[in-house]
Amino acid sequence: MTDQAAALRALMSAAVASEPKNARVYAVASGKGGVGKSTVVANLGVAFASRGLRTVILDGDLGLANIDVLLDLYTPYTVSHVVKGQKSLEEIMVEGPFGLKVIPGGSGLTSLVNMDREARLRLLGQLARVGAKSDMILIDTPAGIGQDVIGLAIAAESVLVVATPEPTSITDAYALIKVIWQESSSANFQVLVNQASSEVTARAASEQLTTVARRFLKIDVPTLGYLPVDPNVPKSIRRQETVITAFPNSPAARGFMAIAGRLMEDGVAAERPDRAPPSAAG
């Protein structure tokens, strides 16, 4: 890891430790673009919020932010105003469906890794304060395996790795897991297979990924589940809505609600060691 990324990790850890910790923090990442990562983040955020959880989405792709576009939100201020000290993080947050809060990224902004130390401290310290008042924080990381992704992933409690059944996506997802694990052997991963034509296809893809991780990295990467190919998803994107709100009875909407429920159960199991974890079957 570069010195900048190492500094980001240290600052993020210090910021989180400085505030009471309530929120569960998930970094949603993918080894490549085009696998529906941001769509997953938006829909999981709405799913959590619809169940009464105080949920915040941080658009961590500071160069190509798009969560606000997916949710058709007006964002007069962005993270860039926080970085410059002009606004607080809470002042730039906008509200989405069911009270979901979104922290909009700033398109064209310099990466988090390359910010100066004061700017990073300002942003991460305020994020920790937001987390103290939240139940769930979802970080939409940039696509790929850049230093921003690594820094945000390491700082989160768990990394949700989104992949499709495409061989290139599986290969890139493994590369992402490998790079993050090499920087932090305590990182937690879960795989979510998106755009699967069937459960059989999804299971084959996830098993391929988990088998390779177990063989070469000696780690277990559980499968969170899968989301089906559903024509309602691109329809909802064109409408700038989540599929949950636009087509609540669609296969994809039901899939997102099931994944959100599984993550909520994981949280309960983590807080109560005496409770058995839920099945990871997709």
CORFEN-V122411 format. One record per residue. N is the residue number from 1. RES is the residue in one small letter. D_CENTER is the distance of its C-alpha to the mean C-alpha in whole Angstrom. Layout:
n=N res=RES d_center=D_CENTER
n=N res=RES d_center=D_CENTER
//
This chain:
n=1 res=m d_center=21
n=2 res=t d_center=23
n=3 res=d d_center=24
n=4 res=q d_center=22
n=5 res=a d_center=19
n=6 res=a d_center=20
n=7 res=a d_center=21
n=8 res=l d_center=18
n=9 res=r d_center=17
n=10 res=a d_center=20
n=11 res=l d_center=19
n=12 res=m d_center=16
n=13 res=s d_center=18
n=14 res=a d_center=21
n=15 res=a d_center=19
n=16 res=v d_center=17
n=17 res=a d_center=20
n=18 res=s d_center=22
n=19 res=e d_center=21
n=20 res=p d_center=21
n=21 res=k d_center=18
n=22 res=n d_center=17
n=23 res=a d_center=13
n=24 res=r d_center=11
n=25 res=v d_center=8
n=26 res=y d_center=5
n=27 res=a d_center=4
n=28 res=v d_center=2
n=29 res=a d_center=6
n=30 res=s d_center=9
n=31 res=g d_center=13
n=32 res=k d_center=14
n=33 res=g d_center=14
n=34 res=g d_center=15
n=35 res=v d_center=13
n=36 res=g d_center=12
n=37 res=k d_center=8
n=38 res=s d_center=8
n=39 res=t d_center=10
n=40 res=v d_center=8
n=41 res=v d_center=6
n=42 res=a d_center=9
n=43 res=n d_center=11
n=44 res=l d_center=9
n=45 res=g d_center=9
n=46 res=v d_center=13
n=47 res=a d_center=14
n=48 res=f d_center=13
n=49 res=a d_center=15
n=50 res=s d_center=18
n=51 res=r d_center=18
n=52 res=g d_center=19
n=53 res=l d_center=16
n=54 res=r d_center=16
n=55 res=t d_center=12
n=56 res=v d_center=11
n=57 res=i d_center=8
n=58 res=l d_center=8
n=59 res=d d_center=9
n=60 res=g d_center=9
n=61 res=d d_center=11
n=62 res=l d_center=14
n=63 res=g d_center=16
n=64 res=l d_center=15
n=65 res=a d_center=13
n=66 res=n d_center=13
n=67 res=i d_center=12
n=68 res=d d_center=15
n=69 res=v d_center=17
n=70 res=l d_center=15
n=71 res=l d_center=16
n=72 res=d d_center=19
n=73 res=l d_center=19
n=74 res=y d_center=22
n=75 res=t d_center=20
n=76 res=p d_center=23
n=77 res=y d_center=22
n=78 res=t d_center=19
n=79 res=v d_center=17
n=80 res=s d_center=20
n=81 res=h d_center=22
n=82 res=v d_center=21
n=83 res=v d_center=21
n=84 res=k d_center=25
n=85 res=g d_center=26
n=86 res=q d_center=26
n=87 res=k d_center=24
n=88 res=s d_center=22
n=89 res=l d_center=18
n=90 res=e d_center=20
n=91 res=e d_center=22
n=92 res=i d_center=20
n=93 res=m d_center=17
n=94 res=v d_center=18
n=95 res=e d_center=18
n=96 res=g d_center=17
n=97 res=p d_center=18
n=98 res=f d_center=19
n=99 res=g d_center=18
n=100 res=l d_center=15
n=101 res=k d_center=14
n=102 res=v d_center=13
n=103 res=i d_center=13
n=104 res=p d_center=14
n=105 res=g d_center=14
n=106 res=g d_center=17
n=107 res=s d_center=18
n=108 res=g d_center=20
n=109 res=l d_center=20
n=110 res=t d_center=20
n=111 res=s d_center=17
n=112 res=l d_center=16
n=113 res=v d_center=18
n=114 res=n d_center=21
n=115 res=m d_center=21
n=116 res=d d_center=24
n=117 res=r d_center=24
n=118 res=e d_center=25
n=119 res=a d_center=22
n=120 res=r d_center=19
n=121 res=l d_center=21
n=122 res=r d_center=21
n=123 res=l d_center=18
n=124 res=l d_center=16
n=125 res=g d_center=19
n=126 res=q d_center=18
n=127 res=l d_center=15
n=128 res=a d_center=16
n=129 res=r d_center=19
n=130 res=v d_center=16
n=131 res=g d_center=15
n=132 res=a d_center=18
n=133 res=k d_center=19
n=134 res=s d_center=15
n=135 res=d d_center=14
n=136 res=m d_center=11
n=137 res=i d_center=8
n=138 res=l d_center=5
n=139 res=i d_center=4
n=140 res=d d_center=4
n=141 res=t d_center=6
n=142 res=p d_center=10
n=143 res=a d_center=11
n=144 res=g d_center=13
n=145 res=i d_center=14
n=146 res=g d_center=15
n=147 res=q d_center=16
n=148 res=d d_center=13
n=149 res=v d_center=10
n=150 res=i d_center=13
n=151 res=g d_center=13
n=152 res=l d_center=10
n=153 res=a d_center=9
n=154 res=i d_center=12
n=155 res=a d_center=12
n=156 res=a d_center=9
n=157 res=e d_center=11
n=158 res=s d_center=9
n=159 res=v d_center=7
n=160 res=l d_center=6
n=161 res=v d_center=8
n=162 res=v d_center=9
n=163 res=a d_center=13
n=164 res=t d_center=16
n=165 res=p d_center=19
n=166 res=e d_center=21
n=167 res=p d_center=22
n=168 res=t d_center=21
n=169 res=s d_center=17
n=170 res=i d_center=18
n=171 res=t d_center=19
n=172 res=d d_center=17
n=173 res=a d_center=14
n=174 res=y d_center=17
n=175 res=a d_center=17
n=176 res=l d_center=14
n=177 res=i d_center=14
n=178 res=k d_center=18
n=179 res=v d_center=17
n=180 res=i d_center=15
n=181 res=w d_center=17
n=182 res=q d_center=20
n=183 res=e d_center=19
n=184 res=s d_center=18
n=185 res=s d_center=19
n=186 res=s d_center=18
n=187 res=a d_center=14
n=188 res=n d_center=13
n=189 res=f d_center=11
n=190 res=q d_center=11
n=191 res=v d_center=12
n=192 res=l d_center=11
n=193 res=v d_center=14
n=194 res=n d_center=14
n=195 res=q d_center=17
n=196 res=a d_center=19
n=197 res=s d_center=23
n=198 res=s d_center=24
n=199 res=e d_center=23
n=200 res=v d_center=25
n=201 res=t d_center=23
n=202 res=a d_center=20
n=203 res=r d_center=21
n=204 res=a d_center=23
n=205 res=a d_center=20
n=206 res=s d_center=18
n=207 res=e d_center=22
n=208 res=q d_center=22
n=209 res=l d_center=19
n=210 res=t d_center=19
n=211 res=t d_center=23
n=212 res=v d_center=23
n=213 res=a d_center=20
n=214 res=r d_center=23
n=215 res=r d_center=26
n=216 res=f d_center=25
n=217 res=l d_center=23
n=218 res=k d_center=24
n=219 res=i d_center=21
n=220 res=d d_center=20
n=221 res=v d_center=16
n=222 res=p d_center=16
n=223 res=t d_center=15
n=224 res=l d_center=13
n=225 res=g d_center=15
n=226 res=y d_center=15
n=227 res=l d_center=16
n=228 res=p d_center=19
n=229 res=v d_center=20
n=230 res=d d_center=21
n=231 res=p d_center=23
n=232 res=n d_center=22
n=233 res=v d_center=18
n=234 res=p d_center=20
n=235 res=k d_center=22
n=236 res=s d_center=20
n=237 res=i d_center=18
n=238 res=r d_center=22
n=239 res=r d_center=22
n=240 res=q d_center=19
n=241 res=e d_center=18
n=242 res=t d_center=16
n=243 res=v d_center=17
n=244 res=i d_center=17
n=245 res=t d_center=20
n=246 res=a d_center=22
n=247 res=f d_center=22
n=248 res=p d_center=22
n=249 res=n d_center=24
n=250 res=s d_center=23
n=251 res=p d_center=21
n=252 res=a d_center=18
n=253 res=a d_center=18
n=254 res=r d_center=19
n=255 res=g d_center=17
n=256 res=f d_center=14
n=257 res=m d_center=16
n=258 res=a d_center=16
n=259 res=i d_center=13
n=260 res=a d_center=12
n=261 res=g d_center=16
n=262 res=r d_center=15
n=263 res=l d_center=12
n=264 res=m d_center=15
n=265 res=e d_center=17
n=266 res=d d_center=16
n=267 res=g d_center=15
n=268 res=v d_center=19
n=269 res=a d_center=20
n=270 res=a d_center=19
n=271 res=e d_center=21
n=272 res=r d_center=24
n=273 res=p d_center=25
n=274 res=d d_center=27
n=275 res=r d_center=25
n=276 res=a d_center=25
n=277 res=p d_center=21
n=278 res=p d_center=21
n=279 res=s d_center=21
n=280 res=a d_center=19
n=281 res=a d_center=20
n=282 res=g d_center=19
//
